[in-house]
């Protein structure tokens, strides 16, 4: 913190708040709870939207949902429509309480049309760059139907629609409610009351959050200058916006991929013990018995498994979790104490807690501007956001590694052995979350080397290394070895084998470098990359800060190079390296502002830009919400027989979890396996359904028909679940 004369009135206010800190904390917690509960008490509001995989609104719609606002960018829309070109139709009812003028506004790339009461109001059609068109119209009291049609032919893709009363003041008040269908006047008035209550609650939440941060900050420093306090307020607002998005739709989701494996592992551990993640599928032995010697067991093991598991014993149908046990262990206490629903809130609250820790420790160790830029970069990006609203191990991996490095760094200045032990324990847990986290051993070795250079005490370094190694074995290697031995009979196993085609080799390096280079660019943006490079240069030049630069460089390159050699690639694999990049981003921000000590307002505005930038890039990505997955699964359950087998893609896990159905991922399976399995299920008199919940799944289904592996005369459309078709296959 720069030495600037503090403001007496501000310090007097903070002193008064400190005296009432308990009351302030209670107000903050109460407003947080009520701001989450109250929005669910009103009528369901928003536009009824339908999304299409083409630019001409051609049937069938691939998805339908209620959207409270129409503000979409390419990244959000393409996740719904699964296409580079798409179109959408939104319909809603606007209730006008008094005769007044209203401003309708739409900004789109490409074309959009706004129709009011079946009359064209705004024509923004054609293929074009983002163009904004406004229309003011006088509306009489009553209900008015609104329809918005939109298409995107590729490239950018954006639409932003709003309707408000004319006038400046109206922009400061809550949005006018739009309903999917007709609404009574009494219900409308109650909803308007709720809107103002929610607005006031959110204002109180932000103010009490700023007060809480000020109280904590006041206890750390005796003085707080004005612009530092403004930065504190900015962080509180950004944290609230970020947190409200994470918690917007019941926090997290479970699909048919890794998230189901992690949660199912925690449930089985809670029921049978921490070394038990296996479960049985009695249908598998019956299918295999009819198959007899074909196909190959390894291939059949993968086909008859929900993703994240594999069939260990085909003769018994015994299915094992293929992932390390760390994430399931993290969820276990919450599932054990409060039930399965509690698991959905673990990652969001862990993420928000870590956000505060990054901010406060960054502020304490360097300054408040470094702290806000560090926290913003690490958490306000799309990769962390997406992997917080899914039950995934990547965000806990990032936090465990960051905590391990930070505790080891603290042990340099505070030579206490328990810090080394805690650091090793966190590192061991990180490896239990994901085996490749062992790459963090390279920057850890660099930290030990740095400590040796600072203190030149070989005996102390050796003792610390021995304590670290013993703690890592006790808290990381040993639990994982016991887990593997229980499941597989060996103390260590790369459990992905033999069910995936993951390979390592030089031939994959060029594509890997390009892929992860693009990943960093998509995560950081050009501005973020520039600030990181500036921060790297600044710390390498400064002799005192040089270890931070070298450490961050080793940390990032370790993960980048390792994953570049792999045949299987994913953007989220680089998440553990984000804290190191965040440190460089923070130092880059300091390098930009270090000569602006007299231009305090300009310095604050520049820091505000760097703090808001990551959040601005991630806001178009909204959480999926676990209730939507549960709703789809229960709808399918009502449409099929109790003993049915459902072939799908992403929903294999959620169908098992929520509906108790047998579901397999079909589009990763050789076509003749699928054909023979369907024939076997017919012999066993087991109903077969196909839920085409992704473009690859739909394409594979059509390919099976084209090759003659499925008879089109035996295919019958049962229903559409959230726009996805559910087919029954077999003799009618």
N, C-alpha and C positions, 0 to 999 in steps of 0.2 A: 504494500500500500504506500503510495507516495505521501510525503509529509506535507499535507495541505491543511491550512487552518480549518478546524471543524466549525460547524454551525451550532451555536449555543442552543437555539430553539429546537433543532433536530435532536441534539443529545439530551435535552430535557425531556422531549417526547419519548425517546427510547428508554430513558431512565424510568419514566412513569409506566411504560409498557412492561419493563422488566419486573416491576413491583406487582403487576397483575398478570404475570406470565401464565399462571395456571388457567385463569379465566380465558386468556387469549387462545391458549392451546385447545381448550374445550370448545370455544366458538369455532375455531378452525375445523376441528374434527366433526362437529355437529353440522356445519354448513357443507362439508365434504360429503357426509352421508346423505343429507337431504337433497343436495344437488344431483345425486345419483338416483334417488328414489322418486322425487317429485315429477320428473319428465315422463315417467311411466304411468302416471295417474290420469293424464288427459286422454282425449281421443287420439286414435292413430292418424297422424297427419302426413301429408306428402303427396307426390304425384305417383300415379300408377304407371310404371315404366315397363316397356317391352323392348328387348334388344335382339338384333338380327345380325347374322354373320355375312351380310352383304350390304350394299349401299342403296338398296331399293325397297326395303321393308318387306322382302319376300318371306313367305311362310316356309318353315315354321319358326317362331321365335325361339332363340336359344336360351333365354332367361327372362324372368319377370320379377320385379320387386318394387317396393314402395320407397321412393327417394324423397327425403325431407326437402332437399334443395337440388337444383339442377346446376351443378358446377363440376364438370368432368374434364379431365385431361386424358391424353392418349393412354397413359399407363393404366389408369383406372378402367377406362372403357374397354380396352383390349383384354383385360382380365375377365370381364363379364362376357364379351362377345367372342373371345378366343379368335380374333381375326385382326388383320391389319386394316381392312376396310369393314365398316359396320354402319348400322343405322339404328335409330331408336325413335320410339313414340312415347310421349308422356301425356297423361290426361289427368285433370284434377278439377276441383270445384272451389272457386273463390267466393267466400261469403262477405258481402259488403253490408256493414251495419248502418252506414249513413251515406247519403248521396255525396259523392266527392270525385275529384279528379285523381286518376291513378297513372303512374308512370310504368310502362312496360319496357323492358330492356333486354336485348339478347345480343351476345357476342359469340360468334362461331367461326370455325374453320372445319368443314366446308359449310354447306348450305343448311339453313334452318328457317322454319316458318312458324309463326304464332297465330293461332286461330282463337277468337273469343266469341262464344255463343254462335258457333258455326260460320262466323264471318272472318275472313283473313284480315288480321291486324297488322302484322309485320311480315314482309317478304324479304328474307335475307338469303335467298336461294342461290344456287350455282356453286361451282368450284372456285374457291378463292382463299386468300390469306385471312387471318382473323379480322373480321369487320363487325363493328358494333352499330346497332340500330336501335333507336328509342322511339316510343310513341306514347303520347299523353292522351288519355281519353276520359270522358266523364261517365261514371257508372252510377246507376241508381241502386237503391237499397235492394238486397236480395242475393240470390245465388247466381253465379256466372261460370259457365264451363270454359275451361282453358285446355287447348291441345297444342303441344310443341312437337314438331317433326324435325328430325336432324339426321344428316348423314355425313360420313367422312370417307373420302376416296383415297386416303393414305397421307403420308408425311406427318404434319404436326398433330392435328386433331384436338379441338377444344370447343366446349360450349358452356356458356355462363348465362343463365336466365334469372331475372328477378322481376318482381312486381311490388310496388310500394305506393303509398299515398304521395302525391306531389308535395314538395317542400323539403327544406333542409332538415328540419327537426325529425321528420319521419325516419331518416336514415340512422338516427341514434337509438330508435326504439326497436323492440323485437319485431321480427319479420311477420308479415300478415300470414295467417295460417291458410294453407291449401289442403283440401281433403281429397282422398281418392274417390269419394262419392258424396251424395247429398247429405246435409247435416242440418239439425234443428237449430233455431235461434238460441234457445236456452243452452244447448251444448256448446255453441259457438262462444257465448258470453263467458261460460265457465272456463273454456280453453284460453280465452284472452286473459282472464284473471290468472290462470296458471302460467301463462307466458310472462306476465310481469313479475310473478313470484319467482319464477326461475331466473329471470334477468337480475332481480335484486339479490337472490341467493348467490349467483355467480359473482356479482360485484363484491358482496360481503366475503365470499371465499377468497377472491384475489386480495382484498384489503387485509383480511386476517392472515393469509399466507405471507404477505409482505411483512406484516407485524411479527409473525413467528420468525421469519428469516432475520429481521432486524434485531429481535431479542437475542437470538443465537449469536448473531454477528457482534452485537453490543457487548456480550460476555467475553468475546475473543479480543476485541479492540476497545480501548476507552474512547476513541474518537472515530467518527465516520464522516468523510466529506460528502458534499452534495452529489457529485457525479458518481461516486462509488455507490451511494444509496440509490441513485437512478438505475445503475447497473443491477443492483439487487432487486429492484422492482421489475426490471426487464426480465431477469431470470425467473422470478415468481410467475409472471404472466406466461412466458414460454413454457415453463414446467406445467402450468395448469392446462394450457392448450394441448400439449403433448399427452399429459395424463388423461385428459378428458377423451381424447381420441382412442387411447388404448382401452379405456374402460367403457367406451361408447356402446358396445354390443356384447355385454357380458364377458368381456376380457379376451378369452382365447377360444381356439377351435381345435377340433380333432377331425382329421380326414382319414384317408386310407393309407397314409404313408407313415413316416417315422413317428409322428405324434401318437398314433394309436398304439404302436409297439411300446413306447415309453409309459403311457398311461396304463395299458394292460399289464405291463411288468409291475407297476406299483400296486395295482389291484391284487395281483396274484401274490406278491410279497406280503401284502397286508393280510391275506387269507391263509397263506401256507408257510410263511417265513421268508427271510430276506434272500435266501439262496434259491428260491423257487419262483421262476417266471414261466414255467412251462404250462401248457394246457393241451387238451385232447380234442381231436376232431374225429368222431367215430365213423364218419363217412369215408375217410381216406383209405382205411384198410379194405373196405368193400370195393372201392374203385380200383385199387391196386390189384386186388385178387382177380378181378375180371381182366385187367390189363395183362396179368401174368408176367411175362418177361419183357414186355415192351411198355413204354419207352424206357430210356436210361433213368436210373433212380435219381441221379443228381438233377436232371431236368424236371422230373416229376415232382421232386421235393420243392422246387421253386414254384412250379405252377400251382400246386395245391396249398400254397401258403398265403396268408394275408401279408402284405408287404411289411417288412421289418421283422419277419419270423421265417423259419424254415422247418420242414418236417424232418425231425431227427430220426424217427423210427416209423417207416411207412407201414410196417406190419401192425403197429399199435396206434398209429395216427397221432403220435406224440410230437407237439410243436414247441420249438424253443425260440426265445427272443435272440435275434442275431446281434443286437447292440450291446455295448458295455453297460454295466448296471447303474452307472452314476446318476443319470437323469431319473430313473425309477426310484432310486434311493432318495433323491431330493424331494420327489413328490410323496414318498411313502408316509412320513409323519402326518401330513395333511389329510391324505386318504384314510389313514388309520384312525385319526381322531375325529375328523369332521365329515368323512364320506367323500365319494368320488367328485362331487361338485366343487369341493374346496380346491382341488388340483388346478382348476381353471383360473384361479386368482394368484397362484404362486409366482409365475413369471412376471405379470404386470407389476405387482407390488415389489418384487425383487428388483425389477428394472428401475422403478421410481426411487426406491431406496438407494440404489447404486448411483443414480443420477445426482441425488443430493450429496452423497459421499464424494463423488468426483468433483462436484462444484466446491464443496467446503474445503477439501484437502488441497485442491488446486489453488484456491484462494489463500489458504493459510500458508502454503509452501512458497507461492510466488506472489500473485496479487489477484484481485477480484476479476480483472479483465482476462487474465490467463485462465482463471477458474471457469468463467462463463463460456469462453470459447472452447476449452477442453471438453466440458460436459456437453455442450451443444453439438460438437462434432461427433463425439462417440455415440450419443444416443439419438440425436435428431436426424438420423439418416434412414433411408428406406429399408436397408438390410436388417438393421437392429429392430426397426419397427415391425417388419413382416415376421421376424422370428421371435418377437415378443407376443404377438397375437396368435401364435401356434405353439403347442406344447412341444418345443424343440430344445435340444441341448446346446445350441450354438451360443446363445446369450449367456447362460451359466458358465460355459467354457471361457468366454471372454472375461467374465467377471472373476472367475477363479484364478486364471493366469495373471490378470492385472493385480489382484490381491496378493498373490504369491510374490510377485516382483516387488510390490510396494513394501511388504513386510520385510523382505530381505534387504531392501534399500534402507529401511528404518534401522535395521540392526547395525548398519555401518556407524550411525551417529549415536545410537543407544545400544551399547553392547550387551544386550540381554538375550540369553539363549532361547527363551520361549518364543521370541520373534522368528528365529530360524526354524523352530519346530512348527509353528503355525504356517510359515511360508511353505515348508515341505508338505504339510498336510493338505494345504490348498492345491499345491501342484499335483499331489497324488490324486486328489479328487477330480482335478481337471482331466487327468489321464483316464480316470474311470468314466468320465463323461464322453470323451472321444479319444481313441488311442493316438491319433496324430498329434495331440497336444503335447506329446513327449518332445516335439520339436522345440517347445519352450525351454528345454534343457540347454540349448545353445546360448540364448541370452542370459540364462541363469549362470552358466559358466563364465560369461563375460562379466557378470556382476561380481562373482568371486574374484576374478582377475583384477577388477577395478578396486575391490576392497584390499587386495594384497598390495597394489600399487600405492594406495593411500596410507596404509598402516605399516607395511613391511614387517608383519608378524606371522611368519609361516606356521607356527604352532597353533595360533588362534584360528587361522584359516583352515587348517587341517581338522581341528576340533569342530568348527562350524560345518565343514563339509561332511564329517562323519555323522554329526547330529542330523544334518539335512538328509543324508542317505538313509539313515535308520528310520527317520520319521516318514520318509517317502515310502519305504518298504512297508511300514506298519499301517499307514493310512491310505495307501494307494495300491501298491503291488499285491500285498497279501490279501486284502478283501477281494480284489479282482481275480486272483489266482484261485481262491476258495470257490468263488462263484463259477469260474470256468471249469474247475475240477468237478463240481457237483453236476454241471450240465453235460460236459463233454468227456470227462475222465482224464483230462490233461490240465496242467496248471496254467497254461497259456495257449491261446488259440486266436488266430485272425478269423473271427467268426463269420466274416463275409464270404469266405471260401466254403464250399465250391459253388455257391449259388449265383454269384455275379460274375460278370466278365471284366472286373476291374484289373487293369494291368499297368505296369510301370515300365517306361523305356524312353530312350532319346527320341524316338520317332514321334512321341506325343509332345515334345518340348515346344516346337514352334507354335502349334495351335494353342497350347496351354498358356504361353506367354501372351499371345494376342488376346485370349479369352479373359485372363485375369487382369491384363492391362485395361481392357474395356470395363471390367468389373470395377476397378478402382476409379476409373473415370465416371462411370455411372453413379458410384457411391458418393464421390467427393465433388464432382463437377469441375469445370476448368478453373473456377475461382478457388475451390478447395485445393486442387493440385498445386496451383501457383503459390498459395499461402503456405502449404506444407513444404514445398521446395525452398521458399524463403526462410522458413523456420529451420530447416535442415542446414542451410548455409550459415544462418546466424549462430546456431549452437556449435557447429564445427569450427567456426572462426574463434569463438569465445572459449578460452582454455578451460574455464571453470565449468562451463556447460557442455563441453565436448563429449563427456561420457553419456549424456542424455541422447545426443545425436547418434553416436556409435551404437548404443544399446537399441535405439528405435530402428536403426537401419538393419542391424543383425536380426532383430525380432521380425520385421516385415519380410525381409528376404528369405528367412528360414521357411516361412509358410508359403510364400509366393513360389519359390523355386521347387519345393517339394510337390506342391499340387500341380505345378506346370508339367511335371513328368507323368502325371496320372492320366489314364484314358477316360476316367469319369470325372467330370468337372461340374462345379456348382458355385454360384456367387457367394453363398453363405460360408464357404470354407475359409474365407479370409477374415471372418468376423473377429477371431481372437487377436488379430493384429491391429484392430482399430484403436485401442488405447494408445499404442505407440504412435500411430499417425496423429491421434488427438493431441498428444504432447507436442509434436512438431507444429501442428496447427495453432496451438496456443502460443508457442514461441514465435511463430510467424506473425501472429496478431500483435505481439509485443514489439517485434521488429518494425512493424508498420506504424506503431503509435509511440515509439520511444522518444521521438523528437517533437511530440505534440503536447508536452507538459504544460505549456502556457495556453495552448488552444484546447481547453478542457472539453468544450462542447463538441468540437470536431472529433476529438479522440473518442468521446462517448458514442457519437454517431457512427464512427468507423467500427468500433467494437460491436455496436448494436447490429450493424449490417452483417458482420461475420458470425454473430450468434444466431440471427434470424435466418440466414441463408440455408443452413442444413434443414431446418424445420420447414421452410418454404418449399424445398424440393421434395420433402416426404409427405406433406399433407394430402396430396391427391390419393395416397394409398390408405384405404380405410380398413380397419379390422373386420374379419369375416364374421366372428361371433359364433360361439358353440351352439346357440339355440337354433340357428339356421340348419346346421348339420343334423341336429336331433330331429327337427321338424321334418326334413326330407326323409330321414330313415323311418320315422313313424308312419309317414304317408305311404312309403313303399311297403311297410309291414301290413298295412290295411289292404293293400292291393294284391298281395301274394299269399300262397298257402304257407302254413307254419313250417313245413319241411322243405320249402323251396330252396334252390341254389341260385344265387344272383351273380352273374358275371358283370363286372363293372371296372372302373379305373380307380378314381380317387376315393370312392365311398366304401371300399371293401372293409376298412376298419370301422367306420362309423355305423355301418349296417350291423356288424357284429356287436359293437359296443351298446348301441341304443336300441336295436330291434331284435337282437338275438338270432339273426339270420346267418346262414352259411354263405359267405361271399368271397369270391376269388377275383384277382386282377387278371383280366383276360388278354389285354392287348400287348403283354410282354411274352406271350406264349406262342410257340410254333403252331401254325394253323391246324396241322394234322393231329396234334395232341388235343386241341380244343374240340375238333370234330369227333374224335374217338371218345373223349370224355362225355360229350353231349349224348352220344349213342349209348354209352354205359349208363348214364343217368336215366335215360328212357327205359332201359332194361330193368333198372331198379325202381321204376315208376316214381321218380322224383321230379317234380316240376322244375323247369329251367326258365330263367328270365335273364334278359340283357338290359342293363341300365346304362345308356350311353351318355355318361356324365363328363365327357371331354371330347375334343375334336379327334385325337388319336383313337379313342375308343370307337367313335362313330365311323371313322375311316376304316378301321380294322373290321368292323362289323360288315360294312359294304364289301370289303375285299373277300371275306369269308363267303358271302352270297355269290359274288362274281366267280369265285373258283369252284363253286358247287359244293362247298363244305357245309353250308346251311341251305336248307330248302326254303325258298321264299314263300311257298304255299303254306308252310308251317309257322310263319311269323305273324303275330297279331299284336297290334298296338293296344296296350292296356290303358295307359294314362300318360300325362306329362307332369313331372315333378320339378317345379321351378324351371320350367322350360325344357327339361331334358326328357327324352322319350324312354318309357319303360315298355319293353316288348316281352311277350310270352312266346316261347318256342316249343313246338310239339304238335301232336295231333289234336285237333279241336274236338 
